[in-house]
């Protein structure tokens, strides 16, 4: 695993991320727009050269290793 970076909700995502992952990030941010996310951060790590992006609330965005499909997993409530 390679550590990537952290950035705030609403800030620009790292340029190294595929557009499909950036679109998923923006979708999640739209879903939580009604909440106070001013202190929330995204954390990017690279697992086997694929990005894994996690929001402070536990929402995780991954890229499937075979299909390349992007999935969003929300935390269990």
DSSP file (Angstrom, degrees, kcal/mol; ACC not computed):
  #  RESIDUE AA STRUCTURE BP1 BP2  ACC     N-H-->O    O-->H-N    N-H-->O    O-->H-N    TCO  KAPPA ALPHA  PHI   PSI    X-CA   Y-CA   Z-CA
    1    1 A X              0   0    0      0, 0.0     2,-0.5     0, 0.0    46,-0.2   0.000 360.0 360.0 360.0 139.6    0.0    0.0    0.0
    2    2 A X  E     -A   46   0A   0     44,-2.6    44,-3.1     0, 0.0     2,-0.2  -0.973 360.0-126.1-118.9 127.9    1.2    3.5   -0.8
    3    3 A X  E     -A   45   0A   0     -2,-0.5    42,-0.2    42,-0.2    40,-0.0  -0.499  29.9-179.8 -71.1 138.9    0.0    6.5    1.1
    4    4 A X  E     -     0   0A   0     40,-1.8     2,-0.3     1,-0.2    41,-0.2   0.655  33.3 -73.3-102.8 -99.4   -1.4    9.2   -1.2
    5    5 A X  E     -A   44   0A   0     39,-0.7    39,-3.2     2,-0.0     2,-0.3  -0.938  27.0-121.9-158.3 173.1   -2.8   12.4    0.2
    6    6 A X  E     +A   43   0A   0     -2,-0.3     2,-0.3    37,-0.2    37,-0.2  -0.959  27.1 169.9-126.7 148.2   -5.7   14.1    2.1
    7    7 A X  E     -A   42   0A   0     35,-1.6    35,-3.4    -2,-0.3     3,-0.1  -0.983  33.3 -98.1-153.9 157.5   -7.9   17.0    1.0
    8    8 A X  E >   -A   41   0A   0     -2,-0.3     3,-2.0    33,-0.2    33,-0.2  -0.336  46.4 -88.9 -78.2 155.1  -11.1   18.6    2.2
    9    9 A X  T 3  S+     0   0    0     31,-1.5    -1,-0.1    28,-0.4     3,-0.1  -0.432 117.0  21.4 -59.7 130.4  -14.6   18.0    1.0
   10   10 A X  T 3  S+     0   0    0      1,-0.4    -1,-0.3    -2,-0.1     2,-0.1   0.196  99.4 114.0  92.9 -15.7  -15.2   20.3   -1.9
   11   11 A X  S <  S-     0   0    0     -3,-2.0    -1,-0.4     1,-0.1     2,-0.2  -0.372  81.6 -78.3 -81.3 166.8  -11.6   20.9   -2.7
   12   12 A X        -     0   0    0     -3,-0.1    -1,-0.1    -2,-0.1     2,-0.1  -0.442  46.7-127.1 -66.4 134.3  -10.0   19.7   -5.9
   13   13 A X        -     0   0    0     -2,-0.2    -1,-0.1     1,-0.1     9,-0.0  -0.428  42.5 -78.3 -75.0 156.4   -9.2   16.0   -6.0
   14   14 A X    >   -     0   0    0      1,-0.1     3,-1.6    -2,-0.1    -1,-0.1  -0.266  36.7-126.9 -57.2 142.1   -5.6   14.9   -6.8
   15   15 A X  T 3  S+     0   0    0      1,-0.3    -1,-0.1    -3,-0.1    -2,-0.1   0.710 103.3  70.1 -64.5 -21.7   -4.9   15.0  -10.6
   16   16 A X  T 3  S+     0   0    0      2,-0.1    -1,-0.3     0, 0.0     2,-0.2   0.630  78.2 100.1 -73.3 -12.6   -3.7   11.4  -10.6
   17   17 A X  S <  S-     0   0    0     -3,-1.6    -4,-0.0     1,-0.1     2,-0.0  -0.508  81.5-111.0 -77.1 140.3   -7.2   10.1  -10.0
   18   18 A X    >>  -     0   0    0     -2,-0.2     4,-2.0     1,-0.1     3,-0.9  -0.347  27.7-114.9 -63.5 151.1   -9.2    8.7  -12.9
   19   19 A X  H 3> S+     0   0    0      1,-0.3     4,-2.5     2,-0.2     5,-0.2   0.829 115.6  60.6 -57.7 -33.7  -12.2   10.9  -13.9
   20   20 A X  H 3> S+     0   0    0      2,-0.2     4,-1.5     1,-0.2    -1,-0.3   0.858 106.5  45.7 -64.4 -34.6  -14.6    8.0  -12.9
   21   21 A X  H <> S+     0   0    0     -3,-0.9     4,-2.4     2,-0.2    -2,-0.2   0.895 111.2  52.0 -73.9 -41.3  -13.3    8.2   -9.3
   22   22 A X  H  X S+     0   0    0     -4,-2.0     4,-2.4     1,-0.2    -2,-0.2   0.904 108.5  52.0 -60.5 -40.7  -13.5   12.0   -9.3
   23   23 A X  H  X S+     0   0    0     -4,-2.5     4,-1.9     1,-0.2    -1,-0.2   0.892 109.2  49.9 -62.8 -39.4  -17.1   11.7  -10.5
   24   24 A X  H  X S+     0   0    0     -4,-1.5     4,-2.3     2,-0.2    -2,-0.2   0.897 109.4  51.6 -65.7 -40.2  -17.8    9.3   -7.6
   25   25 A X  H  X S+     0   0    0     -4,-2.4     4,-2.6     1,-0.2    -2,-0.2   0.934 110.4  48.0 -60.6 -46.6  -16.3   11.7   -5.1
   26   26 A X  H  X S+     0   0    0     -4,-2.4     4,-2.0     1,-0.2    -1,-0.2   0.860 109.6  53.9 -64.7 -34.8  -18.4   14.6   -6.4
   27   27 A X  H  X S+     0   0    0     -4,-1.9     4,-1.7     2,-0.2    -1,-0.2   0.922 110.3  45.9 -63.9 -44.8  -21.5   12.3   -6.2
   28   28 A X  H  X S+     0   0    0     -4,-2.3     4,-1.5     1,-0.2    -2,-0.2   0.920 111.1  52.8 -64.0 -43.5  -20.8   11.5   -2.5
   29   29 A X  H  < S+     0   0    0     -4,-2.6     4,-0.3     1,-0.2    -1,-0.2   0.874 107.7  51.5 -61.7 -36.6  -20.1   15.2   -1.8
   30   30 A X  H >< S+     0   0    0     -4,-2.0     3,-0.9     1,-0.2    -1,-0.2   0.879 107.3  54.2 -65.3 -37.2  -23.5   16.1   -3.3
   31   31 A X  H 3< S+     0   0    0     -4,-1.7     3,-0.3     1,-0.2    -1,-0.2   0.797 115.3  38.4 -67.5 -28.8  -25.2   13.5   -1.1
   32   32 A X  T >< S+     0   0    0     -4,-1.5     3,-2.1     1,-0.2    -1,-0.2   0.259  81.3 110.0-105.6  11.9  -23.7   15.0    2.1
   33   33 A X  T <  S+     0   0    0     -3,-0.9    -1,-0.2     1,-0.3     4,-0.1   0.758  72.6  61.2 -59.9 -25.6  -24.0   18.6    1.1
   34   34 A X  T 3  S+     0   0    0     -3,-0.3    -1,-0.3    -4,-0.2     2,-0.2   0.580  96.6  76.6 -78.5  -8.9  -26.8   19.1    3.7
   35   35 A X  S <  S-     0   0    0     -3,-2.1     2,-1.2     1,-0.0    -3,-0.0  -0.592  95.3-102.7 -98.1 160.9  -24.3   18.2    6.5
   36   36 A X        +     0   0    0     -2,-0.2     3,-0.3     1,-0.2    -2,-0.1  -0.728  51.5 159.1 -81.8  99.1  -21.6   20.3    8.0
   37   37 A X    >   +     0   0    0     -2,-1.2     3,-1.5     1,-0.2   -28,-0.4   0.129  30.0 119.2-106.5  18.8  -18.6   18.7    6.3
   38   38 A X  T 3  S+     0   0    0      1,-0.3    -1,-0.2   -30,-0.1    -2,-0.0   0.752  83.2  38.0 -60.7 -24.5  -16.2   21.7    6.9
   39   39 A X  T 3  S+     0   0    0     -3,-0.3    -1,-0.3   -31,-0.1     2,-0.2   0.419  93.3 111.3-104.9   0.8  -13.8   19.5    8.9
   40   40 A X    <   -     0   0    0     -3,-1.5   -31,-1.5   -31,-0.1     2,-0.3  -0.487  47.1-167.1 -78.2 145.6  -14.2   16.3    6.8
   41   41 A X  E     -A    8   0A   0    -33,-0.2    15,-1.3    -2,-0.2     2,-0.3  -0.950  17.9-132.7-130.9 150.6  -11.3   15.1    4.7
   42   42 A X  E     -AB   7  55A   0    -35,-3.4   -35,-1.6    -2,-0.3     2,-0.5  -0.793  19.1-153.7 -93.5 144.4  -10.8   12.5    2.0
   43   43 A X  E     -AB   6  54A   0     11,-2.4    11,-2.5    -2,-0.3     2,-0.5  -0.989   5.7-160.4-121.9 124.6   -7.9   10.1    2.3
   44   44 A X  E     +AB   5  53A   0    -39,-3.2   -40,-1.8    -2,-0.5   -39,-0.7  -0.901  16.0 167.3-105.2 127.2   -6.3    8.6   -0.8
   45   45 A X  E     -AB   3  52A   0      7,-2.5     7,-2.8    -2,-0.5     2,-0.5  -0.917  29.3-130.6-127.7 161.2   -4.2    5.5   -0.7
   46   46 A X  E     -AB   2  51A   0    -44,-3.1   -44,-2.6    -2,-0.3     2,-0.6  -0.963  19.5-173.2-115.5 122.6   -3.0    3.3   -3.5
   47   47 A X  E >  S- B   0  50A   0      3,-3.0     3,-1.4    -2,-0.5    -2,-0.0  -0.962  78.7 -19.0-118.4 114.5   -3.6   -0.5   -3.2
   48   48 A X  T 3  S-     0   0    0     -2,-0.6    -1,-0.2     1,-0.3     3,-0.1   0.905 127.9 -54.8  52.2  45.2   -1.9   -2.5   -5.9
   49   49 A X  T 3  S+     0   0    0      1,-0.2     2,-0.4    -3,-0.1    -1,-0.3   0.597 117.5 112.2  66.2  15.3   -1.8    0.6   -8.1
   50   50 A X  E <  S-B   47   0A   0     -3,-1.4    -3,-3.0    13,-0.0    -1,-0.2  -0.946  70.6-113.7-116.1 140.2   -5.5    1.3   -7.7
   51   51 A X  E     -B   46   0A   0     -2,-0.4    12,-0.6    -5,-0.2     2,-0.4  -0.456  24.2-170.2 -74.3 141.1   -6.9    4.2   -5.8
   52   52 A X  E     -BC  45  62A   0     -7,-2.8    -7,-2.5    -2,-0.2     2,-0.5  -0.991   9.2-169.3-125.9 120.6   -8.9    3.7   -2.6
   53   53 A X  E     -BC  44  61A   0      8,-2.5     8,-3.1    -2,-0.4     2,-0.4  -0.950   3.3-173.9-118.1 125.0  -10.5    7.0   -1.4
   54   54 A X  E     -BC  43  60A   0    -11,-2.5   -11,-2.4    -2,-0.5     6,-0.2  -0.969  13.7-146.4-124.9 133.1  -12.1    7.2    2.0
   55   55 A X  E >   -B   42   0A   0      4,-3.0     3,-2.6    -2,-0.4   -13,-0.2  -0.601  33.9-107.9 -88.3 154.3  -14.1   10.0    3.6
   56   56 A X  T 3  S+     0   0    0    -15,-1.3    -1,-0.1     1,-0.3   -14,-0.1   0.746 118.8  60.8 -55.4 -25.2  -13.9   10.7    7.3
   57   57 A X  T 3  S-     0   0    0    -16,-0.1    -1,-0.3     2,-0.1    18,-0.1   0.506 124.5-100.6 -82.4  -1.7  -17.4    9.3    7.8
   58   58 A X  S <  S+     0   0    0     -3,-2.6     2,-0.2     1,-0.3    -2,-0.1   0.315  73.1 145.4 102.5  -8.2  -16.3    5.9    6.4
   59   59 A X        -     0   0    0     15,-0.1    -4,-3.0    16,-0.1     2,-0.4  -0.459  32.1-162.2 -62.9 132.5  -17.6    6.2    2.9
   60   60 A X  E     -CD  54  73A   0     13,-2.8    13,-3.2    -6,-0.2     2,-0.5  -0.966  14.9-160.9-127.4 136.4  -15.1    4.4    0.6
   61   61 A X  E     +CD  53  72A   0     -8,-3.1    -8,-2.5    -2,-0.4     2,-0.3  -0.966  19.9 173.1-116.0 127.3  -14.6    4.5   -3.1
   62   62 A X  E     -CD  52  71A   0      9,-2.2     9,-2.7    -2,-0.5     2,-0.5  -0.909  29.2-131.3-132.3 158.6  -12.7    1.7   -4.9
   63   63 A X  E     - D   0  70A   0    -12,-0.6     7,-0.2    -2,-0.3     6,-0.1  -0.956  32.1-118.7-110.1 125.9  -11.9    0.6   -8.4
   64   64 A X     >  -     0   0    0      5,-3.1     4,-1.4    -2,-0.5     6,-0.0  -0.415  18.8-135.4 -64.5 134.1  -12.6   -3.1   -9.2
   65   65 A X  T  4 S+     0   0    0      1,-0.2    -1,-0.1     2,-0.1    -2,-0.0   0.774  96.8  28.6 -66.2 -26.8   -9.3   -4.8  -10.2
   66   66 A X  T  4 S+     0   0    0      3,-0.1    -1,-0.2     1,-0.0    -2,-0.0   0.877 130.4  30.5 -99.1 -50.6  -10.7   -6.6  -13.2
   67   67 A X  T  4 S-     0   0    0      2,-0.1    -2,-0.1     1,-0.0     3,-0.1   0.727  89.4-134.2 -85.3 -22.1  -13.6   -4.6  -14.5
   68   68 A X     <  +     0   0    0     -4,-1.4     2,-0.1     1,-0.3    -3,-0.1   0.516  51.9 153.3  77.6   4.3  -12.3   -1.1  -13.6
   69   69 A X        -     0   0    0     -6,-0.1    -5,-3.1     1,-0.1     2,-0.4  -0.425  42.7-129.1 -69.5 140.2  -15.8   -0.3  -12.3
   70   70 A X  E     -D   63   0A   0     -7,-0.2     2,-0.4    -2,-0.1    -7,-0.2  -0.768  25.8-169.2 -93.0 131.7  -16.0    2.3   -9.5
   71   71 A X  E     -D   62   0A   0     -9,-2.7    -9,-2.2    -2,-0.4     2,-0.5  -0.930  12.8-151.5-123.0 148.9  -17.9    1.3   -6.4
   72   72 A X  E     -D   61   0A   0     -2,-0.4     2,-0.5   -11,-0.2   -11,-0.2  -0.977  10.0-167.3-117.4 122.5  -19.0    3.4   -3.4
   73   73 A X  E     -D   60   0A   0    -13,-3.2   -13,-2.8    -2,-0.5     2,-0.3  -0.949   9.2-153.1-111.5 122.4  -19.5    1.7    0.0
   74   74 A X        -     0   0    0     -2,-0.5   -15,-0.1   -15,-0.2   -16,-0.1  -0.649  27.7 -98.5 -92.0 151.8  -21.3    3.7    2.6
   75   75 A X        -     0   0    0     -2,-0.3     2,-0.3   -18,-0.1    -1,-0.1  -0.313  40.9-104.2 -66.4 149.9  -20.6    3.1    6.3
   76   76 A X              0   0    0      1,-0.1    -1,-0.1   -18,-0.1     0, 0.0  -0.572 360.0 360.0 -74.3 135.8  -23.0    1.0    8.2
   77   77 A X              0   0    0     -2,-0.3    -1,-0.1    -3,-0.1    -2,-0.1   0.432 360.0 360.0 -92.4 360.0  -25.4    3.0   10.4
